[in-house]
Amino acid sequence: MNTRRSIALVAAALFASVALGAAGASAAPPTQTDATAVVEWNEVAANTLAAIPGADGGAPPAFQINMGMTQGAVYDAVAAIGTKQYQPYVLKQRFGAKASIEAAVATAAYEVLTHLVSTAPELAPFPGRAGLLAALDTEYTTSINAIVVAESFKDQGIAAGLAAADAMLHARQDDGRFGPSQWVRDPRPGHWSPLLNSSGQEVLDPTPWVGGVEPFLVDSAEQFRSAPPLALDSPEYAAEFNQVLNLGRATGSTRTADQTYIAKWWQWPPILAWNDVARQLITRNDLSAADAARLLALQNLSGADAAITCWSDKYYYDFWRPWNAIPRAGEDGNEATTADTGWTALITAPYPEHPSGHNCLDGAHSTVLRMFFGDVVAGGFQMTSTSALLVAGEPRTRTFQTFSQPCAELIDARIWAGLHFHHGDVEAQRLGVNVAQYGAAHHLQAVRH
């Protein structure tokens, strides 16, 4: 196994997206409205959607779908005002050049977020629902009251936001959210089986329906299917098996203290991570409202499709996790693997292994960010982990100079966590890259005047 070569292949695919995105991002002249409202409501959206209980739509893949809906509506609201700079996503209606972009952004985000919070099925207790809705009401009222323009222009902006939200919500009716589980139980070697909790109950995916959701930008969830897991009897599989056997175990691991810290540091939603990075760079680079809305829409719609494609793949392959594979190595037909019945992972997750969900999303988000800012970021950017596994004294905020750095680190981090085999990580990032490149090449493109 050549880890450096695998990471280089992913990086090469990522770099290939830069020319495509950069051309699209700079083709239209910027508007005179800054991105303050776009940035503020992106943060409101991320914090609101993260507070929904996992089974009700707050688990990372469903969270990403909700974020895609919100940012898609914000983009359409901004793009519908004045001279057309970018092709719309779903909203075809146009509004006057003096319509308030700030009002349009706030209204589109507020309407979609309110709908998502109020209609989330209560598959798990949701005691914070009323509080979230009240907070959204307050945030929206404050935003609208702070806009200093003629009331007619504010009203036009509100109308644009309402139209964009309605178009998005209409487009996503009966799209497969909260549909049937994609999992079919299979006891054969190579297939995933859930862990048991302290009460002896199976720990199952809170959102097993994600792979059956209609994508936003790609044609189908199968369009960019990842390469299959390695054959159980292959030397490549044995090498990856033994790598995670030694590095990923909860106790007695050969990983360093720094590797353990990094494995725990990455255990937080990539949606929060990369939207925060986008907000930093939008503000630092003084992007216009139109360009910022386009960036966040491409980023989160691509992320949503990466989640959908990834979860489709997870249940299509149904590949076992290391904690399934290592105790049952006597069943894999590979003489180079040896069972360890007491093996446990540092970190666990309640769904099949291949491909890595975290890496799918990171691959999509970082690809879009590269399109706008290049790989090397002057001054770097910060990422602040919300991982519950970090303890007092362990740094939460880290600085990266390129998008390649965190993506390469994450491939290793999921192995150090005992969550994934190397192949599942690499294929996941490749999946995210492919989805993002396709989305940018076929949607939200600049209008040539």
Summary of the structure (lengths in Angstrom):
residues: 449
radius of gyration: 22.0
end to end distance: 50.4
largest distance: 76.3
contacts: 1655
relative contact order: 0.18
helix: 55%
strand: 6%
